[in-house]
Amino acid sequence: MVENNLPEPQAALPPLQPEPEKPKRQSAQWALMIVAVLALAAAVVFVVLRLVDPPASPTANNVERNENPGLDGIVATEMPPTQLEQGDCLRGFNSPLDPQTVVTCDSSHNAQLIGIFQVTGEEYPGANVLLTQSEDLCKSVSLDPRAGLDSTWTYHFSRPSESTWGQGDRTVSCFLSLSEGDVRNSLLPEGATDGESENSEEEPSKAQETTDS
């Protein structure tokens, strides 16, 4: 016996198809590309500016003095010669052209900057003339007679070369150094460390002499 209320057969459904992928947004990629291009451009500009206008020298060329030195007496180390002042006492001195260790004059030292002069003239006078002039200026510095200067002390002085003369250099710096040993006193009379040196008519000292350009 067949029942009449059975559901009618349905047609088979087609298989499900995966949804097509949505196209990726291009705006994010363009943004990244723009950022990269800008960063590259900034780097190129930075390099070009460094080549055209290099940065200034480090502040190591401007050494600060310790106004309150400790027991070692050190006022400054690696002091450029151009920053030395008249009356500076120097420890470990070898040459006027070297960076110096400046110390208090009552601490051990083997040299002192006794005078700074400015020579005049527009044209370079020549090495020999300038050498003689520098020697005379350095030996004219008045020294403390209590310092006990003898032949163990040596004059050193720096003077302009022909090339630095053309750049405006007119400075003659005068030093006295011990050939061996140290002292703990200044070679200059009290109050003689302010300003540039003045010529003196006193008898020349017995120190030896060397020169440094």
C-alpha positions, 0 to 999 in steps of 0.5 A, spaced: 500 500 500 503 506 497 502 512 502 500 519 498 503 524 503 510 522 502 514 529 500 516 529 493 523 528 491 528 534 490 533 536 485 540 535 487 543 542 489 550 544 486 556 544 490 558 550 494 564 554 490 569 558 495 568 565 494 573 569 490 578 573 494 577 580 494 582 584 491 588 587 496 587 594 497 593 598 494 593 604 498 597 601 504 602 599 499 602 606 496 603 609 503 609 605 504 612 606 498 612 614 499 614 613 506 620 609 503 622 614 498 621 620 503 626 617 507 631 615 502 631 622 499 632 625 506 638 620 507 641 623 501 640 630 503 644 629 509 650 625 506 650 631 501 650 636 507 655 633 511 660 633 505 659 640 503 659 643 510 662 638 515 661 638 522 665 643 527 671 640 530 669 636 537 669 641 543 676 637 545 679 643 542 677 647 547 679 644 554 676 647 560 681 649 566 679 646 573 678 652 577 679 647 584 685 642 582 686 637 587 692 634 590 695 632 584 695 640 582 692 638 575 689 644 572 688 641 565 690 635 561 691 635 553 691 643 553 692 645 546 698 650 545 694 656 543 690 655 549 696 656 554 696 662 558 702 666 560 705 663 567 702 656 566 706 651 569 707 644 565 708 637 567 711 632 562 713 638 557 717 636 551 715 641 546 712 647 545 708 644 539 705 638 543 698 638 548 700 640 555 698 638 562 697 644 566 698 644 573 699 649 579 706 652 580 706 649 587 706 642 584 711 638 581 713 641 574 718 641 569 717 647 564 713 654 564 710 658 559 714 665 561 712 669 555 707 671 550 709 676 544 705 679 538 710 681 533 708 686 527 709 686 520 705 685 514 710 681 510 713 675 512 720 677 515 724 670 513 725 665 518 732 667 520 730 674 522 724 671 526 728 666 529 733 672 532 727 676 534 724 671 537 730 669 541 731 676 543 723 677 546 724 670 550 730 672 553 727 679 555 722 676 560 724 678 567 724 672 571 724 671 579 731 672 581 729 667 587 728 661 582 735 659 582 735 659 574 742 655 571 744 651 565 739 645 567 734 650 564 733 650 557 729 656 553 724 653 548 720 658 543 714 657 538 714 662 532 710 663 526 712 659 520 711 662 513 704 658 512 701 660 519 704 668 518 699 668 511 694 666 516 695 671 521 699 668 526 704 673 529 705 669 536 711 668 539 711 663 545 717 663 550 718 657 555 723 654 560 724 647 561 728 643 566 733 638 562 731 633 568 728 633 575 722 638 577 721 644 581 715 646 585 715 654 584 714 659 579 720 662 575 716 669 574 715 674 579 709 675 583 704 679 578 707 677 572 702 672 569 697 677 567 697 679 560 702 679 554 710 680 556 713 686 556 721 687 554 726 687 560 733 690 560 735 685 566 741 681 564 739 674 560 739 668 564 744 662 564 739 657 561 740 654 554 736 655 548 732 651 543 727 653 538 721 650 535 717 653 529 
